């Protein structure tokens, strides 16, 4: 694969978006000097009045402060749901869930997934979730027209237009007013602490997927003495998600986490497993890796690679989609030789709810000019996925809010029990090396690896891993370091 044309890099470096806002308040010394709110700052514990909902579930509303700096000031309302323990006589307490995102609701997701948890977990715990602040039924943000903003164009051919389109969601969400500056994960963790008290538990049991692992890691360091059991499944690197290490100040969060490398690792596994599957994989004839290079080269010269890589990206999240991916690729025309420079890369776009949290949680480059050198480096290092990681957080440029109470560490406060860190060996969104980094950052993380593909155990079920999680939640018996589990299914079987 050829690197980007030098002329295009000069063009990108010289361009800046006319609609880009000034650097966010986080860049000012005054804002940086403001200490974060400590704990819940004396906020009142909400009274939960449970009523039947969604069949066998119970729902309640919880009032929490908009700002924990003003615990008796303006409040917002959270939507909460629970499934009561099926064996009340053996009940251990509540098990709180966050199903990822950010921007994913918790109420609907619990009704979707609750029956998948082991009978022993459902017997011993009330399963509890909630829509995080600003999302779903929990005082949602207002972003008029944001869901209808077209996907940004090419950051390489039309950088001005691309960054102008990227900032449209932020401009729209400014209509949310003060709420937009209080949506950090740290404030969600403070809400979680109030909910823990509201359900009457002395300590917290928590299961977080993907982004939910960042919420769990944040809670574990804001309230380390209140942690009983935390499961982090599909784990973000806590440092990479917040600020990055020294020297990474001009790298977006997905570059710091090397998401492109993880995507390439899993794509290579798809090629290898497909070849081994023979006729069961429609793309298996010859060398799948070489054939894909031809498909990519053809797309780069004709229709652009955006549609192709969007299809690949989706399939990597769940290996059950690999069979359909193989059929799709087999039907696509291919060229021989190297691809043309990628002028129209696949760039993920995100919901307003996702951005409202991620853009205040994570440090990202603040100017379009900052992306030029990264585009050259990452497109050469990871020709298929590198540019997507570079520009994925471009919608945060000029974001109109900053949460002074976000949490950026330390991440290793002393806790009584180890934290269980669960990760698939090949995860395209939260690489295994992120899970290993977080276990080290926490200081008490115990990593359990599922030898499978896809994002979190929800997309790679494993009876072995499920049994280990159950033992940990019920008996606080964490698996030994280095434990691995097989997935329940393998691709093309």
C-alpha positions as CSV (number, residue, x, y, z in Angstrom):
1,X,0.0,0.0,0.0
2,X,1.3,3.5,-0.8
3,X,1.4,6.2,1.8
4,X,-0.7,9.4,1.2
5,X,0.4,11.7,-1.5
6,X,2.7,14.5,-0.2
7,X,0.7,17.1,-1.9
8,X,-2.5,16.0,-0.1
9,X,-0.7,16.2,3.3
10,X,0.5,19.7,2.5
11,X,-3.1,20.6,1.6
12,X,-4.5,19.1,4.8
13,X,-1.8,20.8,7.0
14,X,-2.6,24.2,5.5
15,X,-6.4,23.9,6.0
16,X,-8.4,24.6,9.0
17,X,-12.2,24.5,9.5
18,X,-13.8,28.0,9.4
19,X,-16.5,26.7,11.8
20,X,-14.1,25.3,14.4
21,X,-14.6,26.8,17.8
22,X,-11.8,28.1,20.1
23,X,-9.9,25.6,22.3
24,X,-12.2,24.3,25.0
25,X,-12.0,25.7,28.5
26,X,-9.9,22.7,29.6
27,X,-7.0,24.4,27.9
28,X,-7.0,27.3,30.2
29,X,-4.8,27.3,33.4
30,X,-7.8,28.6,35.4
31,X,-10.0,25.7,34.5
32,X,-7.2,23.2,35.1
33,X,-6.6,24.6,38.5
34,X,-10.2,24.0,39.7
35,X,-10.3,20.8,41.8
36,X,-12.9,18.2,41.0
37,X,-15.8,17.7,43.3
38,X,-15.0,15.1,46.0
39,X,-17.3,12.2,46.2
40,X,-21.0,13.1,46.2
41,X,-20.3,16.2,48.4
42,X,-23.2,15.5,50.8
43,X,-25.8,15.1,48.1
44,X,-29.1,13.6,49.4
45,X,-29.7,9.9,48.6
46,X,-32.7,9.6,46.3
47,X,-35.8,7.7,47.4
48,X,-36.6,5.0,44.9
49,X,-40.3,4.1,44.6
50,X,-40.4,0.9,42.5
51,X,-43.4,0.2,40.3
52,X,-44.0,-2.7,37.9
53,X,-42.8,-2.1,34.3
54,X,-41.8,-4.1,31.2
55,X,-43.5,-7.2,32.5
56,X,-41.3,-8.8,35.3
57,X,-39.2,-5.7,35.9
58,X,-39.6,-2.7,38.3
59,X,-38.8,0.9,37.5
60,X,-38.1,4.0,39.5
61,X,-37.0,7.6,39.1
62,X,-34.0,9.0,41.0
63,X,-33.3,12.7,41.7
64,X,-29.6,13.6,41.7
65,X,-27.7,16.9,41.5
66,X,-26.9,18.4,38.1
67,X,-23.6,19.6,39.7
68,X,-22.0,17.9,42.7
69,X,-20.4,21.2,43.4
70,X,-23.9,22.4,44.3
71,X,-25.5,19.3,45.8
72,X,-28.6,21.2,46.9
73,X,-28.9,23.1,43.7
74,X,-30.6,22.2,40.4
75,X,-31.4,18.5,40.1
76,X,-31.9,16.0,37.2
77,X,-33.9,12.8,37.1
78,X,-32.5,9.4,36.3
79,X,-34.5,6.4,34.9
80,X,-33.7,3.2,36.9
81,X,-34.8,-0.4,36.4
82,X,-34.3,-3.6,38.3
83,X,-35.1,-7.3,38.0
84,X,-35.5,-8.6,41.6
85,X,-33.4,-11.6,42.7
86,X,-35.3,-14.8,42.1
87,X,-34.2,-16.3,45.4
88,X,-34.6,-13.5,48.0
89,X,-33.5,-15.8,50.8
90,X,-30.0,-16.1,49.3
91,X,-29.8,-12.6,47.9
92,X,-26.4,-10.9,48.2
93,X,-27.5,-7.4,47.0
94,X,-27.8,-5.5,43.8
95,X,-25.6,-6.0,40.7
96,X,-25.5,-2.8,38.6
97,X,-24.9,-2.8,34.9
98,X,-23.7,-0.4,32.2
99,X,-23.9,-1.8,28.7
100,X,-21.4,0.5,27.0
101,X,-21.5,3.4,24.6
102,X,-21.2,6.0,25.8
103,X,-24.7,7.0,24.9
104,X,-26.4,3.6,25.4
105,X,-29.4,3.4,27.6
106,X,-29.4,1.0,30.5
107,X,-33.1,0.5,31.0
108,X,-33.8,-1.1,27.6
109,X,-30.5,-3.0,27.5
110,X,-31.2,-4.7,30.8
111,X,-34.6,-6.0,29.5
112,X,-32.7,-7.2,26.4
113,X,-29.9,-9.1,28.1
114,X,-31.1,-10.0,31.7
115,X,-32.3,-13.5,30.8
116,X,-28.8,-14.4,29.4
117,X,-27.1,-14.2,32.8
118,X,-26.6,-17.4,34.7
119,X,-29.4,-18.6,37.0
120,X,-27.2,-18.3,40.0
121,X,-26.5,-14.6,39.3
122,X,-30.2,-13.9,38.8
123,X,-31.0,-15.8,42.0
124,X,-28.5,-14.0,44.2
125,X,-28.7,-10.4,42.9
126,X,-31.2,-7.8,41.9
127,X,-30.1,-6.9,38.4
128,X,-30.1,-3.1,38.3
129,X,-29.4,-0.6,35.5
130,X,-30.1,3.0,34.6
131,X,-30.0,5.4,31.8
132,X,-26.9,7.6,32.4
133,X,-27.5,11.3,32.8
134,X,-28.3,13.1,29.6
135,X,-29.3,9.8,27.8
136,X,-32.6,8.1,27.2
137,X,-35.0,8.6,30.0
138,X,-32.5,10.4,32.3
139,X,-32.9,14.1,31.5
140,X,-31.7,13.7,27.9
141,X,-29.7,16.3,26.1
142,X,-31.3,18.5,23.4
143,X,-29.5,18.5,20.0
144,X,-32.1,19.8,17.5
145,X,-31.5,18.2,14.1
146,X,-28.3,16.4,15.2
147,X,-29.6,12.9,14.2
148,X,-30.1,14.2,10.6
149,X,-26.6,15.7,10.1
150,X,-25.1,14.0,7.1
151,X,-21.9,12.0,7.6
152,X,-18.8,14.3,7.1
153,X,-17.1,14.1,3.7
154,X,-13.5,13.3,3.0
155,X,-10.9,14.7,5.5
156,X,-8.3,14.3,2.8
157,X,-9.9,15.8,-0.3
158,X,-12.1,18.3,1.4
159,X,-10.7,19.0,4.9
160,X,-12.5,22.3,5.4
161,X,-15.9,20.8,4.6
162,X,-15.1,17.7,6.6
163,X,-14.3,19.6,9.8
164,X,-17.2,22.0,9.3
165,X,-19.6,19.1,9.0
166,X,-17.9,17.4,12.0
167,X,-18.6,20.3,14.3
168,X,-22.3,20.4,13.4
169,X,-23.4,18.0,16.2
170,X,-21.6,20.1,18.9
171,X,-23.2,23.3,17.6
172,X,-26.6,21.6,17.8
173,X,-26.1,20.2,21.3
174,X,-25.2,23.6,22.6
175,X,-29.0,24.0,23.0
176,X,-28.7,21.7,26.0
177,X,-27.2,24.5,28.1
178,X,-25.6,23.8,31.4
179,X,-26.5,20.1,31.2
180,X,-23.8,19.6,28.5
181,X,-21.0,20.5,31.0
182,X,-22.0,17.9,33.6
183,X,-22.0,14.7,31.6
184,X,-18.6,13.3,32.4
185,X,-18.2,9.7,33.4
186,X,-17.1,10.9,36.8
187,X,-20.5,12.5,37.4
188,X,-22.2,9.3,36.2
189,X,-20.0,7.4,38.8
190,X,-21.2,9.9,41.5
191,X,-24.8,9.1,40.4
192,X,-24.0,5.4,40.7
193,X,-22.7,6.0,44.2
194,X,-26.0,7.6,45.2
195,X,-27.9,4.7,43.6
196,X,-25.9,2.2,45.5
197,X,-26.9,3.9,48.7
198,X,-30.5,4.2,47.5
199,X,-30.9,0.4,47.1
200,X,-29.4,-0.2,50.5
201,X,-26.2,-1.9,49.6
202,X,-23.1,-1.4,51.8
203,X,-20.8,-1.8,48.8
204,X,-21.1,-1.9,45.1
205,X,-21.3,-4.9,42.7
206,X,-20.9,-3.7,39.1
207,X,-20.7,-5.2,35.6
208,X,-19.5,-2.9,32.9
209,X,-19.2,-3.5,29.1
210,X,-16.9,-1.5,26.9
211,X,-17.4,2.1,27.9
212,X,-19.0,0.7,31.1
213,X,-15.5,-0.5,32.0
214,X,-14.4,3.2,32.1
215,X,-17.3,3.9,34.4
216,X,-16.3,1.0,36.6
217,X,-12.7,2.1,36.7
218,X,-13.7,5.7,37.5
219,X,-16.0,4.6,40.3
220,X,-13.3,2.2,41.7
221,X,-11.0,5.2,42.2
222,X,-13.5,7.8,43.3
223,X,-15.1,5.4,45.9
224,X,-12.4,2.7,46.4
225,X,-13.7,1.8,49.9
226,X,-17.2,1.1,48.5
227,X,-16.2,-1.6,46.0
228,X,-17.2,-5.2,46.6
229,X,-17.0,-6.8,43.1
230,X,-16.3,-5.1,39.7
231,X,-16.3,-7.0,36.3
232,X,-14.9,-5.0,33.4
233,X,-15.7,-6.7,30.1
234,X,-14.2,-5.5,26.9
235,X,-11.9,-3.1,28.6
236,X,-10.8,0.4,27.7
237,X,-7.3,1.5,28.7
238,X,-8.2,4.0,31.4
239,X,-5.2,6.3,30.8
240,X,-5.5,6.2,27.0
241,X,-9.2,7.0,27.2
242,X,-8.7,10.0,29.5
243,X,-5.4,11.8,28.7
244,X,-2.9,9.4,27.2
245,X,0.6,9.1,28.3
246,X,3.2,11.9,28.0
247,X,3.9,12.5,24.3
248,X,0.4,11.5,23.2
249,X,-1.1,14.9,23.6
250,X,-1.7,15.3,19.9
251,X,-3.1,11.8,19.4
252,X,-6.9,11.1,19.4
253,X,-8.1,8.5,21.9
254,X,-8.5,5.7,19.3
255,X,-4.9,6.2,18.1
256,X,-3.7,6.1,21.7
257,X,-5.6,2.9,22.2
258,X,-4.3,1.5,18.9
259,X,-7.8,0.5,17.8
260,X,-6.6,0.2,14.2
261,X,-4.0,-2.4,15.2
262,X,-6.7,-4.4,17.0
263,X,-9.0,-4.2,13.9
264,X,-6.1,-5.4,11.7
265,X,-5.3,-8.3,14.1
266,X,-8.9,-9.6,13.9
267,X,-9.1,-9.1,10.2
268,X,-5.9,-11.3,9.9
269,X,-7.7,-13.9,12.0
270,X,-10.7,-13.7,9.7
271,X,-8.4,-14.5,6.7
272,X,-6.7,-17.4,8.6
273,X,-9.9,-19.0,9.9
274,X,-11.6,-18.5,6.5
275,X,-8.7,-20.3,4.7
276,X,-8.8,-23.1,7.2
277,X,-12.6,-23.5,6.9
278,X,-12.4,-24.2,3.2
279,X,-15.7,-24.4,1.4
280,X,-17.6,-23.3,4.5
281,X,-16.1,-19.8,3.9
282,X,-17.1,-18.3,0.6
283,X,-13.9,-16.2,0.5
284,X,-11.6,-19.1,1.1
285,X,-10.3,-20.0,-2.4
286,X,-6.7,-19.0,-2.8
287,X,-5.2,-16.5,-0.4
288,X,-8.0,-14.5,1.4
289,X,-5.5,-11.9,2.6
290,X,-4.2,-11.2,-1.0
291,X,-7.7,-11.3,-2.4
292,X,-8.9,-8.7,0.1
293,X,-6.0,-6.5,-0.9
294,X,-7.3,-6.7,-4.4
295,X,-10.8,-5.8,-3.3
296,X,-9.5,-2.9,-1.4
297,X,-7.4,-1.7,-4.3
298,X,-10.4,-1.9,-6.7
299,X,-12.5,0.1,-4.3
300,X,-9.8,2.7,-3.8
301,X,-9.8,3.3,-7.5
302,X,-13.5,3.3,-8.1
303,X,-16.3,3.7,-5.5
304,X,-14.1,4.6,-2.5
305,X,-13.3,2.3,0.4
306,X,-15.9,3.8,2.8
307,X,-18.7,1.3,2.1
308,X,-16.3,-1.7,2.1
309,X,-14.6,-0.8,5.4
310,X,-17.9,0.0,7.1
311,X,-19.0,-3.5,6.2
312,X,-15.8,-5.0,7.5
313,X,-15.9,-2.9,10.7
314,X,-19.4,-4.1,11.5
315,X,-18.5,-7.8,10.9
316,X,-15.4,-7.7,13.2
317,X,-17.6,-6.9,16.2
318,X,-19.2,-10.3,16.1
319,X,-17.7,-13.4,14.5
320,X,-21.2,-14.7,13.8
321,X,-21.2,-12.1,11.0
322,X,-18.1,-13.5,9.4
323,X,-20.0,-15.9,7.1
324,X,-22.0,-13.1,5.6
325,X,-18.8,-11.0,5.3
326,X,-17.1,-13.7,3.3
327,X,-20.1,-13.9,1.0
328,X,-20.0,-10.2,0.5
329,X,-16.3,-10.0,-0.2
330,X,-16.5,-13.0,-2.6
331,X,-19.0,-11.1,-4.7
332,X,-16.9,-7.9,-5.0
333,X,-14.6,-7.1,-7.9
334,X,-10.8,-7.0,-7.3
335,X,-7.7,-5.5,-8.9
336,X,-4.2,-6.7,-8.9
337,X,-1.4,-4.4,-7.7
338,X,-1.3,-1.8,-5.0
339,X,-4.2,0.4,-4.0
340,X,-4.4,4.0,-5.0
341,X,-4.0,6.6,-2.2
342,X,-7.1,6.5,0.0
343,X,-8.8,9.8,-0.6
344,X,-12.2,8.9,0.9
345,X,-11.5,6.7,4.0
346,X,-14.2,5.2,6.2
347,X,-14.6,7.6,9.1
348,X,-17.0,6.5,11.9
349,X,-19.6,9.0,13.0
350,X,-21.2,9.1,16.4
351,X,-24.5,9.9,18.0
352,X,-25.0,13.1,19.9
353,X,-25.3,11.1,23.1
354,X,-21.9,9.4,22.5
355,X,-20.2,12.6,21.8
356,X,-21.7,14.4,24.8
357,X,-19.8,12.1,27.1
358,X,-16.7,11.2,25.1
359,X,-15.9,14.7,24.1
360,X,-15.7,15.8,27.8
361,X,-14.1,12.6,29.1
362,X,-11.2,12.4,26.6
363,X,-8.4,14.8,25.5
364,X,-8.3,14.9,21.7
365,X,-6.6,17.2,19.2
366,X,-8.3,20.6,19.2
367,X,-7.4,21.8,15.7
368,X,-7.8,20.3,12.2
369,X,-4.1,21.0,11.6
370,X,-3.2,18.5,14.3
371,X,-4.5,15.7,12.3
372,X,-2.2,16.0,9.2
373,X,1.0,14.3,10.5
374,X,-1.1,11.6,12.1
375,X,-2.9,10.9,8.9
376,X,0.4,10.3,7.1
377,X,1.8,8.1,9.9
378,X,-1.3,6.0,10.5
379,X,-2.2,5.4,6.9
380,X,1.2,3.9,6.3
381,X,1.2,1.9,9.5
382,X,-2.3,0.6,9.2
383,X,-3.5,1.1,5.6
384,X,-7.0,-0.3,6.1
385,X,-8.0,1.1,9.4
386,X,-5.5,3.9,10.4
387,X,-7.3,6.9,9.0
388,X,-10.6,5.8,10.6
389,X,-8.8,5.9,14.0
390,X,-7.3,9.3,13.3
391,X,-10.5,11.0,12.4
392,X,-13.0,9.1,14.5
393,X,-13.0,11.8,17.2
394,X,-13.1,14.7,14.8
395,X,-16.6,15.5,15.9
396,X,-15.1,16.6,19.2
397,X,-13.2,19.5,17.6
398,X,-14.7,22.7,18.9
399,X,-17.1,20.8,21.3
400,X,-19.0,23.5,23.2
401,X,-18.7,22.1,26.7
402,X,-16.1,21.0,29.3
403,X,-16.8,19.2,32.5
404,X,-14.4,20.5,35.2
405,X,-15.3,17.5,37.4
406,X,-14.1,14.7,35.0
407,X,-11.7,12.2,36.5
408,X,-8.2,11.7,35.1
409,X,-6.5,9.6,37.8
410,X,-4.8,8.3,39.7
411,X,-6.3,4.9,38.9
412,X,-4.7,2.7,41.5
413,X,-6.3,3.6,44.8
414,X,-6.3,0.7,47.3
415,X,-9.3,-1.5,47.3
416,X,-10.3,-4.6,49.4
417,X,-10.9,-7.0,46.5
418,X,-9.4,-7.6,43.1
419,X,-11.2,-6.4,40.0
420,X,-12.0,-8.9,37.3
421,X,-10.9,-7.8,33.8
422,X,-12.5,-9.9,31.0
423,X,-11.4,-9.5,27.4
424,X,-11.6,-11.4,24.1
425,X,-8.2,-12.2,22.7
426,X,-9.2,-10.5,19.4
427,X,-11.5,-7.6,20.1
428,X,-11.6,-4.9,17.4
429,X,-12.8,-2.1,19.7
430,X,-11.1,-2.8,23.1
431,X,-7.9,-4.6,22.3
432,X,-6.5,-7.2,24.8
433,X,-3.5,-4.9,25.4
434,X,-5.9,-2.3,26.6
435,X,-7.3,-4.7,29.2
436,X,-3.8,-5.7,30.3
437,X,-2.8,-2.0,30.6
438,X,-5.9,-1.3,32.7
439,X,-5.2,-4.2,35.0
440,X,-1.8,-2.7,35.6
441,X,-3.1,0.8,36.0
442,X,-5.7,-0.4,38.6
443,X,-3.0,-2.3,40.4
444,X,-5.5,-5.1,41.4
445,X,-6.9,-6.1,38.0
446,X,-7.1,-9.9,37.3
447,X,-7.2,-10.6,33.5
448,X,-9.3,-13.4,32.2
449,X,-9.0,-14.0,28.4
450,X,-11.6,-15.6,26.1
451,X,-9.9,-17.1,23.1
452,X,-12.5,-15.7,20.7
453,X,-13.3,-12.8,18.4
454,X,-15.6,-9.8,18.6
455,X,-16.5,-7.1,21.1
456,X,-17.1,-8.2,24.8
457,X,-18.5,-11.5,26.0
458,X,-21.9,-10.4,24.8
459,X,-20.6,-11.1,21.2
460,X,-18.4,-14.0,22.2
461,X,-20.3,-16.1,24.8
462,X,-18.3,-18.5,26.8
463,X,-19.7,-20.9,29.4
464,X,-16.2,-21.1,31.0
465,X,-16.0,-17.3,31.4
466,X,-19.5,-17.1,32.6
467,X,-18.8,-19.6,35.3
468,X,-15.7,-17.7,36.4
469,X,-17.6,-14.5,36.5
470,X,-20.4,-16.1,38.6
471,X,-17.8,-17.5,41.1
472,X,-16.2,-14.0,41.4
473,X,-19.5,-12.2,41.9
474,X,-20.9,-14.7,44.5
475,X,-17.8,-15.8,46.3
476,X,-15.2,-13.1,45.4
477,X,-13.0,-15.8,44.0
478,X,-11.1,-14.2,41.1
479,X,-9.5,-16.6,38.6
480,X,-5.8,-17.0,38.6
481,X,-3.8,-14.6,36.5
482,X,-3.3,-16.1,33.0
483,X,-6.6,-18.0,33.0
484,X,-8.1,-18.5,29.5
485,X,-11.5,-19.7,28.4
486,X,-12.7,-21.1,25.1
487,X,-15.7,-19.5,23.4
488,X,-18.9,-21.5,23.0
489,X,-18.9,-21.2,19.2
490,X,-16.2,-20.8,16.5
491,X,-16.7,-19.1,13.1
492,X,-17.8,-21.1,10.0
493,X,-18.6,-24.2,12.1
